[in-house]
Amino acid sequence: MLIFLGFSMIAVFMYLILAKRLTPTLALVLVPLSFALVVTATGVGQPGEDGVVDSIMSSIKDFAPTATLLFFAIIFFGTMIDVGLFDPLIRFILKAVRNDPVRLVVATAVLAGVVSLDGDGSTTFIITVSALLPIYLKLGMSPVVLTVVANLANGVLNILPWGGPTIRAATVLKVSPSELFNPMVPGMVAGILTVVGLAYLLGRSERKRLLASGRTLSTVASSMTKVPVGAGAGVGGGSVDLGPDDDRADDRADTPSNDLVSSLDPNRPTLRPKLIWFNLGLTVALLTLLGLDVLPLSLVFIGATAIALVVNFPKPEEQLASIKSHATSIVTVVAMVFAAAVLVGVLSGTGMVSAMANGIVAAVPPELGPWFAVITGVLSMPLTFFLTNDAFYFGILPILTEAAGHYGIAPVEMARASIVGQPVHMTSPLVPAMLLLISLARVNLADHHKKVIWRAGVCSLVMLAVAIALGVIPIG
């Protein structure tokens, strides 16, 4: 019964999200709480030591530093966009892509992939969106294409050994991170090439739409030739006309107008061209501290944001206006983070996670036992989508590995199989970085999911297929 309720909760949640019956924030709260009441009323739950309520509150407490980080990250990078820090990079990208929408979308994959090498999804999405969203909006391209490609590239590279999943798998199964990761490099490369291929196809689709509407990247490039150094996307820009393409009606509804990055107005009052080197140094210092991990990330962003606002906007009323200009993005992402904590708390507090894991193991017929590593690779996609990495790697993977051991499958092979689902995991509403991505781009979660989930599944399957072909994940 508990297993049925767990999977039913997930199914109802996904339906309400994709069908746009509820906003993601409300679905993340109302659906888990409703099922928690059912579990409690029927007495079928297997609660842990803390119980459902305490588990939810514990999850909210655990998510608080992440919410704080995202709160100030949005203000900091929004300020950097307002003052024009990223415009030189935007002009360089326009020159590099040679006025071709296909090249722009492929460049999105490359930029997101390169930045993802630091292992931090939030940084990747902030930099990618900050640099490229103004171009997408000026041109009339769908912001969903940007979020999908960035999400895919970051998801594939999330298996890097200094990233969370690989370390978790290596730790819980007591295997060497290098022994786990190195054989997976060919699969990761194949995954990246798959992302580039998918980006190419998305770019071709966007190019057809642009040609139909009469827009070209040459128009965007010429509009920026007279923009002074330090110009960038400002607060208070006008709405963006995406043209009459009916296929993008949902995308139009979520196009930024007066928030974060809405235009490339070279005459807005927030430009600070004389402070570009200071702002660049401050940003580099912040990213360096993030990479060194010597201070809590939320504290780093709090300090950097305060410095950025004081230096660029000395007057209190200007500082307040700058913060207010990003209020929509801040409220959206922080609300979803805390709402996601409710779902995580219910899953663990009711015992659904353990019941679902045990049910999956029990459902595997003995004759499929030798295929347990492959089965784990496939299961890692939906399981890491609906669960946090901690819940999957520390709660479910050991159970799967113990069962696989009866069929001669080594822990390191199970660890390799467990990380191939990361491209799908990074599209989960439980991943704060993904919530930040769609909030920065002002993209509807349902629109993003409709285009990204199946493509993420393709990337994961490619990685799994390459690993199987090379024998690093056993089959049969």
N, C-alpha and C positions, 0 to 999 in steps of 0.2 A: 504493500500500500504506500509506504513512504517513497519507494522508488518511483511509483506511478505519479505521486504528487510532485516529486522533484522534476521529472521530465515534463509533466503537464505545466508546471509553473514556467519553465523555460519556453515551452511552446506558446503559451498565452502571452508572455512578455514579448517574444519576437513578433507575434502576430500584431499586437497593438502598436509596436514600433514601426514595422514595415507598412502596415495599413494606415498609419498616421491617425489612429484612433485616440492616442494619447501622446503627449510630449514625452521624450525619453526620461526626463526628470520625474514626472509623475508615474510613468510605468515602472521605473526602478524602485519607487516607493510603494505604490498601491498594490502591485501584483505580489511582491514578496510578503507584505504584511497580511494580505488576504489569505495567502496559502499558509502563513504561519498560524493564523487563527484557526484554520481548518485542521492543521496538524495538532495544535494544542487541544482543540475541542474533541477530536477523535481519539486522542491519546496514543497515536501511532508513532510519535516522534521518539528519537533517541538522542535527547539533548546532552550536550557536554556538561562540564562542571559548572559553567556560568549560566546556562539557560539561554533562552532566545533573546530576552530583553537585554541582559548583560552582554551577550555576544554582539548584538547590534551596536550598543554603546561603545563596546571595545573596538569595533570596526571603525566607527566614526572617529574615535580618538586616534586610531592608527592612520586614518586617512587625512587627519588635520594638517600634518606637515606638508603633504602633497598639495592640498587645497591652498595653503599659504604660499607655497612656491609658485603655483600657477597664477594666483591672484597678483602677486608682484611681478611675475614674468610678463604677464600681459601688459601691465603698466609700463614696465621698463622698455620692452621692445616696441610697444606702441609709441612711446615717447621718442625712441630712436628713429622710427619711421616718420613721425611728425616733424622732427627737426631736420630730416633729409639725409640721414647717414647712409642709407642703402641705395640712393639714386645712382652714384657712380657704378655700383655693381649691376644695377638694372640696365644702364646704358651699355655696359660691357657685354651683358648677356644678349641684349638686342643685336649688338654687332656680331656676336659669335654665332647666333642662330640664323643670320643672314635673311631676315624677314620671312622666315618659313615657320608656320604654326607647328608643323611636324617636328622640326628641329627644336622648337621651344618646349614641346611636351617631352621629347627625349632628353633635352637638357634638364628638365625638371627631375627626371629619374636619376640622371648623373649627379646633379647637385645634391639631391637628397641622399644618394648612396655615399657620396664622398663625406658629407657631414655626419652620416650615420656611423662612420668609422670610430667616432668617439664613444659610441655605446649608449648615448643618451637620446631617447626619442624626443623629449621635449625640446632640446636644443635644435635637433634636426628640423622639426616642424616649424619652430619659430623662425629660424633663418630662411628656410625654403619659402614659407608663406610671405615673410617680410620682403624678400627679394623679388618674388615672382607674381604674387597676387595682383599688384598694381598693373602689371603688363596684361595679365589675363583679363582684368576688368576693363581696361582701356580698349582692348581689342574686341571685347564682347565674347571671349571664350568662357566656357563653363568653369566656374571655380571647383566644381565637383571633379573635373579631370585632374586638376592640381592636387586635390586632397587624396584622390585614389592613387595616383602615381607615387606621391610622396609616402603614403602609407605602405604601399607594396615594397618599395625600395628599403624602407626602414625595417619592415617585417623580416625580409630575407636576411638582412645583416644583423638582426637581433640575436643570431646564434653565435656571434663573435665571443671568444673565450672571456673577454672582460665584460661581457654583458651578463645580465641576470640569469637567464634560463640555463645556459651552459654551466655556470658556476653552481647553480642550485642542483642540477642533475648530477654533476661530478661530486658534489658534497654529500648528497643524500645516499648515493650508491658507492661512495668511497672509491672513485676511480680518478685517474689523472686527467685534468682538463685538456692537456695536449693530446693524450691518447684518445679522448672523446672527440675533440674538434678537428684535428688535422685530417683524418680520413674523410671528414665531411666537407672539406674545402671545395672539391670538384662539384659537389651538389650545390653548394652555396653560389659558386660561379655560374652554374647552369641556371640557378634561380634568378640571379641578377640579369643574365641574358634574357630570361623569360620576361622580366619586368620591362626591360628595354623594348622587347618585341611588342608587349602589350601597350607600352607607351606610344610606340610607332603607330599602332592601329588606332588608338584613341586620337592621336594627332591628325591622322588622315581624316577621321570623322569630323574633327573640329575644322580642318582646312576646308572641307566641302561646305560646312555651314557658313564659314566666313566668306567664301567666294560667292555663295548665294546671297549674302547680305551686303556684298560690296566692300567689306572691310579687308585690309591687308596690314601686315606688320610694318610695312613702309610708312603707313600713316602714323603709327605709334612712334616709330623711330624719328620721324620728322618733327613730331610734336614735342620731342624731348631734346632736340638739338640745341635749343636756346635755354634749356633749364640750367641755372647756375649750379656750380658745385655746392652740394649741401641740400639740394632740393629733394623732396621725397613725397610720399603719400601723406596727406594731411588730414586733420580732423575737420569735419564740416564740409567735405566735398559733396558734389551733387550726385544724383542717382546715375546709374550706368545703364544705357540702353543695350540690351542683348539681342535686339532684333526680333523678327517675327517667328522665330523657329519654335513651333509648337512642342517639339520633343523636349524642350528645355524649360517648360513652364514652371516645373518645380524648382529648377535652379534659379530662375528669375526671382522667385518669391523670397529666396534667401540671399540675394545679392546685397553686399554691404552698400549702404548709402551714406550714412553719416557716422560711421564707426570704424575706427582703427585704420584701415587702408581702403579708402574709397576712390581716390583719384590721385593724379600727379600734378596738382595745381602748383605752378611755379611761383605764384604770387601770394600764397596764404601767409598769415602773420606768424605761424609757428616755425618757419625756417630759421635755422641758426648756422649759416655757412661758415661763420668765423670760428665756430666751436666744433667743426667736423673732426679735427684731430684729437681734441679732448674726448669727444664722444666715441671715437674709434678706439682710443686707448682704454677708456672705461669698459667698453664692450669686450675687448680682447682680455683685459684683466679679469672680467667676470667669467668668461669662458674658460680661462686658464684655471681659476679657482674651482670651477665646476669639474674640470678634468682631474685636478689634483685631489679633490675630495677631502680637503683638510678641514673644512667647515661645513656645518649643515647647509644644504643647498638653499633651503628657504631663507636662512639668515643672510646668505650671500646676495640673494635677490632683493631682500628688504633693504640692505645697505646700499646696493648699487642703484636701486630705484630712488631712494632718498637723495643720493648725490646727484643723479641725473636731473631730477626735478628742480633741485635748488640751483644748480648751475645754469640750466637752460631756461628756467622760468623763475627768476628771483622774486617776483611779486606773488604774494599768497593767493590772490585771485586767479593768477595764471596757473599756478600749481593745481588749484582746485578744479579749474576748467579742464586741464589736461587729464586729471584723474576721471572726471565725470565723462569725458569724451569716450572713454573705454568701458563705461559702466555696463553696457549690454553684454559685451564679451565676458567680462568678469563674472557677472551674475550667472550667466549661462553655464560656464565651465565649472565654477565652484559649486553651484547647486547640483550639477550632475555628479561631481566627485562624491559629495556627501550622500546623494541618493544611491550611488553605487555601493557605498558602505552598508546601506540597509540590505541590499541583495546579498552581499557577502556575509553579513551577520546572520541572516535567516538561513542561508545554505549551511553554515557551520553550526549554528545554534540549534537547529532542528534535527541535525544528524543526517540531512539529505545527502551531503557530500560523501560520507562514508557508505551510506546505503547504496547510492548510485554506483560508486566504485566497486563495491562487492558484487553488485548485481551484474555489472559489465563483465567482471572476471568469471562469475558463475555461468554467464550466458555463452562463453566460448566453449564449443564442443571439444572433447578430448582430441579428436582427430585433427583439429586445427591448431593444436598446441605448438607444433614446430613452427607455425607461422606467427607466433605471438609477438615477435618484434615488429613484423609488418603491420599486424593488427594495432599494435601500440602506436606506430607512426600515423596510421589513419585516425585512430581515436584521439590522438593529441590535437587534432584540428578542432573538433567540436568541444572537447573537454577544456582546452585552454581558452576557448572563446567564452565559455560560460563560467569558467572558474578563474581565479587569480593564479598566477604562476606559483605562488607559495602553496595554495591548496592542491594544485596538480602535482608539483614536484615533491612536496613533503608529505602529502596525504595519499595520493593515488599511485604515483610511480612506484613506490616501494611495494605496494600490493601487487601491481602488475609484474614487477621484476621477480618477486618471490614465486609467483605462479609460473613465469617463464623459465625459472631455474629448473623446474621439474622436467623440462624438455631440452636441457643442455644449452640454453641461451645465456650468454655471459652478461653480467650487469652493464659492461661498457657498451655492448650492442643495444641493450634496451635504452641506455642513456642517449645514444645517437638517434635512435628512433623517436625518442620523446621530444627532440628539439625541432623536428621537421615541421611541426604545426605552428611555429612562431609567426609566419606571415599571416595566418588566420587569427592567431591570438592578438596581434597588434591592431586588429580591426574591432576588437571587443569594446563594448561600452564600459567595461570594468578597467580599461587601461586609461589612466589620466592623460597620458600624452596624446592619445587619439582624440579624447574630448577637447584637449587644447587645440588640436589641429582643426577640427571642424568649427570650433568657436572662433578662432582667428580668421578663418575663411568665410565665416557666417554661412556655412553649408548645413542643410538639414540632415540629421543623422540617418533618416530613412533613405534619402536620396544617395547618400554616401554608401550605405550598406548595400543597396540594390546593385551598385556598380563594383564595389570593392570585394565583397565576400567571395563570390565565385572566382574572381581573378586571383585572390589570395589562395584559394583552394588549389588552383592550377599551379601556382608557384610551389606550394608545399608538395603536391604530387610529383612535380618535376624533380624536386630535391630528393624525395623518397625513391623515385625510380632510378636516379643516378646512383644513389647509395646502394640500392639493391643490385644494380648492374655491376658495380665495383666490388661487391661482396662485403661491404662494411656493415651492412644490415642483412642478417641471414634470412633466407627464404626457404620454406619447406624443410 
